[in-house]
Amino acid sequence: MIIKDIRINNFRSYYGSNHLSLSDRLTLIIGDNGDGKTTLFEALEWLFDTTGENRKESHISEKRKSELEIGESDEVSVSITFEHDGEKEIEKSFTFERISESEYRTRDYKFAGYLIEGAERRFTAGDRLLNICFEPVIRKYCLFKGENELNVFDNDTALKTLVDTFSGIRQFDELVEMTSSFEQKSANAANRELQNDKKVSNQAKELNAQLNDVTNDIQNIKTELNQKKVSISEFSSKLELLEKNQETSERYQNIKERIKGQKDKRAKLSALSMCDYSTNLLDEYWILRSFPAIIKEFSTKVSAFSKEKRRLDKQETERRAKEEGEREAISKIQKLANDAVPLPWNLPDEATMKEMIDDEICKVCGRPAPKGSEAYEFMCNKLNEYLAHIAAEANKNAEMKEDETPLFPNSFINELHSRQIKLSGDTEQEISKIATNISDRLEFVTKRKAELAEVEKQLQDLETEQNDLLMQSGLSAELLDKSISDLRGFFDAKSRAENRVSELETTLKFKESTKAEIQEKLSQLEPTSSMTQVYQRVHTAFERINKAFTNAKEQNINNFLQMLETESNKYLQKLNKNDFYGIIRIRKTVSNSARIELYSDNGTRIENPNGALKTTMYMSVLFAISQITTLKRDQDYPLIFDAPTSSFGGFKEDTFYNVVDTIDKQCIIVTKDLLNIDKATGQKALDFDTINKLSCSVYRIEKAEPFNDKDLSTIQTVVKPVK
Amino acid sequence: MAVEKLYDLWAARNPQWEKRYEDSIIKNFCDYGRGATSLREDRGKVFGAGYEIFIVAFFIGLYFNQKRPLIEDTQKRKTLGQPIQYWGNIEQRGTRKSYPKLREYIFTALVARTDIDFIALEKGEMTSRKAVDMLMQTMEEYANWGFHFMEDKLTDDHNYFYRETAFLEIFLAFDASPIESIEDDEPDPLD
């Protein structure tokens, strides 16, 4: 069956009539998301559906529906013409009519087939014609939607269906059944005769009873053996998964620990790099960074006023002394060289003065002042003056005469002077250190922040690694945390089952040899009747024939799988040109299904081939099946794929289409590959570089512009032949 | 009777500021008018009590040595919740430290930058009240300039102070080395 044309009328987005002529090799139908690729595929699925009358309203083109006036009608139809022992056509259609503003009625469902002979078209039932030319079982291996449907062996009956359909050994089943029944009947007949034979009757009865027992035993052993083998296979696949997980689990744990370490580090660094710059202005007195200059101003000012005050004070005292003629008062005033203003009375303080006198050193100028020297006397006078001042201050108010109002009744300058003293020394030093403190702190924080950024980056890398690991393994974090303990249990169960299998196999061998011995003895009984001997011989003959057919059937399946494997590998090699591809092995499982597996040349199984490799692996098997079908049926059948290459990268896509292009088989691929995005406009355009290198037919399907992005009735797919 | 101290008289006062900065600056950066400051972090404010931004404004004016007289209309002025003597006393475990000494430095700066005839004060020719009034005026005018400065920054870039180092950077721009002599000239007010 080779499809020549597809016509789609008013089927969903395919408004009006649309037509595609297909090449008998590759036809590419290229469209972007929402352009109608899957609709095209589903139109064919609808056409190929022979299970019943299906005329869903949702199949009708919304655009066409919206155009109809009440009472008007139109038709939805999908049809193909194809070559299959001559040209043929099938068409499925139904009529839809608008009966009110919002209601439509569907009617006149038709599924028609036509045999075309020259200008003549002979009508036949569509479903019958389709089932003859494109059997349901073959259709099953021809239409594939997406990458996930490509594994044809994903159910237990798949292999049997395939073998039954394509290997041509179905008749073996009947033969095996028939010869087995002959064998059974002849055995019964021979036994009956033996047991009736006077000479060997007793022996025969006893041997038959033994044979019966041993046959039952063997049957039971085989049943159990089969069960055990199934469970070993289940345990093996679970273990395989878990063992793979164990490695993943170890890596996962390792990453988890590293993440924890980095998180601790991050917490520490975050704390260290925390700095409230604004409140530190106050809390840490950072705002005083430029304050030394202000202190200087303050000191200068206070010193000036203090000095002025003392000068005025001295002047006043002198004036009073003069006025009152108290010469003693003058003599009490300490004269300094150059008539300089003396230090305030409270400087140095009492304790300092006493210490200097005791040590006989002037600690202001650093020179020795031995007892009796002028300097020593000066210090003693200064101390006396200090003490006198304190005493005088205490009695000041009491002694003050009414007319003697003091020149300076207030002592604010002294207050400021004390403050000046407080600000000097340690305090000034502390303030001048603030600038350095700030820059040290900023530098520290900058360094910690840089470290923090590095830790954040590492953490992000680790988390990406962790996510990648989870993605690649397809396992949950939870499973990875507990898989090690599960492993033990499965391992134990598996080895118990294996031990039992080896026990059963030994027993089976023994029982079978016992059975053979008994049968041998039975056959060696020498009955008196020659008729009994004939029965025995007939039975022996049937037994051999049955064995031969059983073996032939088994051999045939193996041959079929071998052939499928060989063909698949040829395609795999082609599809993965210039890339790693491995070797496909198709294994028969205990439950008589098949499994497609990929192996490396050195015998290692490739557990998880990448998406593209997996897809090409399944596709190779599909091509191989199709190839075998062609051989067995002397007919070719199309392979129709909807978006089979979504896991491929650009390079792989090119290779893939180049290879499929050269395969001698009708292939219809609906895809969004081979579209280039124009970065400036966001528009997608066909990749003509690649397309021009292909010899296949190419169609572009697109939404007709303009359309309302919220109104389905404005959507229309336009089919344009590209080459 | 204890000797009257200029510092104490000053510290008992509560400076005035122009009401127009209440929403744009004070409430924007502080929890002014909201009682306890314990929820500062939750509200995402830069500072706690209202006086904190006043102090910052004051120091900006001080270091720029720029004063700006307050608006004449006393109706358009406001005072803070607490007199100076309580400023910086509150400590919050883990988040804030107290800074009582800062008051003394503010006082020191005011003395340095206010043209008071201390001899007249000492002689009793000028009242201590008058002297403190003058100190307060200096304080308010520096702060007023500081507020104006901040408002200017906000007008240029509404998000200016959302950078965590924005306030610090203002202070890092000032010279930190001791200056031998300071210009006593009163600078022109901003505008």
Boltz contact constraints between the chains, C-beta under 6 A:
constraints:
  - contact:
      token1: [A, 277]
      token2: [B, 164]
      max_distance: 6.0
  - contact:
      token1: [A, 277]
      token2: [B, 165]
      max_distance: 6.0
  - contact:
      token1: [A, 277]
      token2: [B, 168]
      max_distance: 6.0
  - contact:
      token1: [A, 278]
      token2: [B, 46]
      max_distance: 6.0
  - contact:
      token1: [A, 278]
      token2: [B, 167]
      max_distance: 6.0
  - contact:
      token1: [A, 282]
      token2: [B, 99]
      max_distance: 6.0
  - contact:
      token1: [A, 283]
      token2: [B, 96]
      max_distance: 6.0
  - contact:
      token1: [A, 283]
      token2: [B, 97]
      max_distance: 6.0
  - contact:
      token1: [A, 283]
      token2: [B, 99]
      max_distance: 6.0
  - contact:
      token1: [A, 287]
      token2: [B, 59]
      max_distance: 6.0
  - contact:
      token1: [A, 289]
      token2: [B, 171]
      max_distance: 6.0
  - contact:
      token1: [A, 289]
      token2: [B, 176]
      max_distance: 6.0
  - contact:
      token1: [A, 290]
      token2: [B, 63]
      max_distance: 6.0
  - contact:
      token1: [A, 290]
      token2: [B, 174]
      max_distance: 6.0
  - contact:
      token1: [A, 290]
      token2: [B, 176]
      max_distance: 6.0
  - contact:
      token1: [A, 292]
      token2: [B, 178]
      max_distance: 6.0
  - contact:
      token1: [A, 293]
      token2: [B, 178]
      max_distance: 6.0
  - contact:
      token1: [A, 293]
      token2: [B, 179]
      max_distance: 6.0
  - contact:
      token1: [A, 294]
      token2: [B, 109]
      max_distance: 6.0
  - contact:
      token1: [A, 294]
      token2: [B, 112]
      max_distance: 6.0
  - contact:
      token1: [A, 296]
      token2: [B, 178]
      max_distance: 6.0
  - contact:
      token1: [A, 297]
      token2: [B, 112]
      max_distance: 6.0
  - contact:
      token1: [A, 297]
      token2: [B, 182]
      max_distance: 6.0
  - contact:
      token1: [A, 298]
      token2: [B, 108]
      max_distance: 6.0
  - contact:
      token1: [A, 298]
      token2: [B, 111]
      max_distance: 6.0
  - contact:
      token1: [A, 298]
      token2: [B, 112]
      max_distance: 6.0
  - contact:
      token1: [A, 301]
      token2: [B, 112]
      max_distance: 6.0
  - contact:
      token1: [A, 305]
      token2: [B, 118]
      max_distance: 6.0
  - contact:
      token1: [A, 308]
      token2: [B, 119]
      max_distance: 6.0
  - contact:
      token1: [A, 408]
      token2: [B, 122]
      max_distance: 6.0
  - contact:
      token1: [A, 408]
      token2: [B, 123]
      max_distance: 6.0
  - contact:
      token1: [A, 409]
      token2: [B, 124]
      max_distance: 6.0
  - contact:
      token1: [A, 410]
      token2: [B, 122]
      max_distance: 6.0
  - contact:
      token1: [A, 410]
      token2: [B, 124]
      max_distance: 6.0
  - contact:
      token1: [A, 412]
      token2: [B, 6]
      max_distance: 6.0
  - contact:
      token1: [A, 412]
      token2: [B, 121]
      max_distance: 6.0
  - contact:
      token1: [A, 412]
      token2: [B, 122]
      max_distance: 6.0
  - contact:
      token1: [A, 413]
      token2: [B, 118]
      max_distance: 6.0
  - contact:
      token1: [A, 413]
      token2: [B, 122]
      max_distance: 6.0
  - contact:
      token1: [A, 415]
      token2: [B, 5]
      max_distance: 6.0
  - contact:
      token1: [A, 415]
      token2: [B, 6]
      max_distance: 6.0
  - contact:
      token1: [A, 435]
      token2: [B, 176]
      max_distance: 6.0
